[in-house]
């Protein structure tokens, strides 16, 4: 089994669509894929969360959500406000280990790398699992700082960064976006391994799954 954790430089950078794109690409290779969302916030019982979007876009059928909280906050804060148990590192790792028969298990975090999912962060989870982290970033102003801070945190913790993915590349990129596409690998030392076109999250599944493998560098693999 290969495990790949997906985090972002912040919230709303495209983690869910990137997770779906990686899943679709692996499925296109004939691999089995499972997706875990440890802590889903901002949705009520029965409402579609991030995993529903991953399923809709990629066609993956094996998904696991470990906890759900109604307030759109960091999972640990949302749990306390709702009077619900917080996730623990041990139970989250066990939930992911239960998916070990899949060729690839994708784990989508909440917000950025150091957001508390419970008594732990996604960085702590990556260390416990010995798994790499794929970092989703944005193309615009501010991304150099946010991305380098995150890659430095990964490096300091001894966690391998599996690459950078631009979560939403604009149809008409401005000067900052064009420059950042060059500068991101330069300042972080990490390659851009994928670029997702703006609006891809609204595409029909057939269109999405056909296009997704082309969004990633042919030399990159989530199994590496």
N, C-alpha and C positions, 0 to 999 in steps of 0.2 A: 504493500500500500504506500502511495505517496500522499503526503499531506501538504497543502499549501494554504497559508493564512493570507487573507486579503484585508488590508487596512488602507486608510487614507490620510492625507495631510490634515484633513478636517472633516466635518460633516458635509453632505451634499456635494461630494466631488465625483460621484459616479461608481462607488464601490459595488453596488448591486448589479449594475449593467456590466461592469468588468467581470464580476463573478459569473454572470450568465454567459458572457462571451468566452471565458476560459472553459466553462462547462460545455458549451456548444462545440468548441474546437476539439475537446477531448472526445466527446461523443462521436464527432465526425470521423475520428480515427478508430472508432470501434471499441473505445475504452468504456468501462463502467465508471460512473461518477455519482458521488453523494455530496450533498451540500448541507452544512450545519450553520445555523445562526444561533449562537449561544443566547444572546439577549435581545429580544425585539421590544422596542418601546414605541409609544405613540399610537398604538392600535388597541382596540377592545377585543373581547372574545368573539371569534367568528369572522373578524374583519381580515382582509388580505394584508399580509405584511411583505417584507422584502423577499421571502422565499416564494411567495406567490408570483412575484415579478420574475424571479429566476426561472421558475417552472414555465411560465407563459412564454418567455423569450427563448429559452434553450431547449425545452422539452425534457429536461431532467425530471425524473419521477421520484427519486429518493432524497427527501429533504427532512431535516430534523431541526425543530426549534425547541430549545431547552427551557426558556422562560420568556414570559410576555408580561409587560407592564403598560398601563394605560397612558401615563404621562410621557410626552415627548422630551425626555431628559436622559442624562446618562443612566445606564441600567441600575447602578447601585443607588443613585438618588431616587429614581423612579420606584424601585423596590421599597425603599424606606417610606416614601410618601404613600404608597398603596398598602403598607402593612403586610407585604409579601416577603417570603424568604429571598435573600440575595443568593445569586449563583456563587458557587465556590470553585476554586481552581481544580480541586480533585474531581468533583462531579462533572465538570465540563470536559476535562481530559478523558474521563471514563465514557462520556457520551460520544466523544469523537472516536475513541478506541473501538466502540461498538460498530463503527462503520468500516472496520479494517478490511472487510472483504471486497470493498470497492477498489478499483485501480487508482482512482484519484478522489481524495476527500478535500473539498474546499471549505474553508471556515471564514465566514464574513464577520468582521468585527463591527463595532458601533463607534461612529465618529472617528477619532484619530487613535494613534498607537497607544497613548497613555490614558485614554478614557477608562474609568473603572467599570468593568463588567459585573463586578461583585466584590470579592475580596482580592481581586487581581486585575491586571490589564492584559491586553492582547500580547504585549511584550513578554509578560510572565508566562502566558500560555505557550508562546513560541519556544521559550526556553525549556519549559517542562516537556513539550512534545519533541524537541529537537528539530523543529520544522522551519522552513524558510518563510519569509514574508514578502508578498507582492505589494508594492506601494502605489496607490492611485493618487494622482496629483492633478492640478489644474494648469492650464497654459498661461494664465494672465498674471498681472502684477501681484507680487507677494509670494509667488510660488517658489522662487529660489530660496528664500529664507525658510519657509515652512518645510520644504522638501529636504533641505540640507539638515535642518534640526532633527527631522525624523530619521534620516539615514544615519546621522551621527549617533542617535540613541540606539539604533539597531546594532551598529558597529561596536559601541561601547559595551553592549550586553552580550556580544559574541553571537548575534543572530544574523544569519545570512539574508541579505536583501536580494530577492529573486529577480528584481528589475523594477523599473518605473513604467507605469501606464498612464498616459494622459486620458482622463476619464471622459472628456467631451471636447473634441477638437472642433472649433467653430468653422462654419462654412466660409466665412470671410475673416481669417485671422488678422489681427492688428500687428503692429510692429513689436509690441511686447511679447505676444505669443510666438511670433517667428523667431525672435531672439532667444526666448526662454527654451524653445525646443533644442537649440544649439547649446545653451548654457547649462541646462539641467544636468546632463551627463558630466560636463566639465567641473561643476562645483561639487557634485556628490560622488563622482567616481563610479556611478551606477548607470548602466545603459537604459535608454528608453526601449522597452521590448514590445510595446503596443500603443496604439493610438485609436481611440474609439470616436467615430464621427458624432457630432452633435445631433441629438434627437433620436439616436439609435434605440433608446429605451421605449419608444412608441411604435417601433416597427412590428410588422406581422412576423410570427415565428419563422415561417419559411424564408422570408427575406433576411432575417437576423441570422439564422443558422447557416445560410449559404454564404453570407458575407463575413461572419465572425472569424474564421480561420485566417482570412487575409489581413486582419487588423494587427496581427502579431508578427514579429520578426521570425522568418522561417527557421532561423538558427536557435530560437528560444523554445523551450519546452517546459510545461509545468511539472514534468516528471524528472527533470534534471536535478 
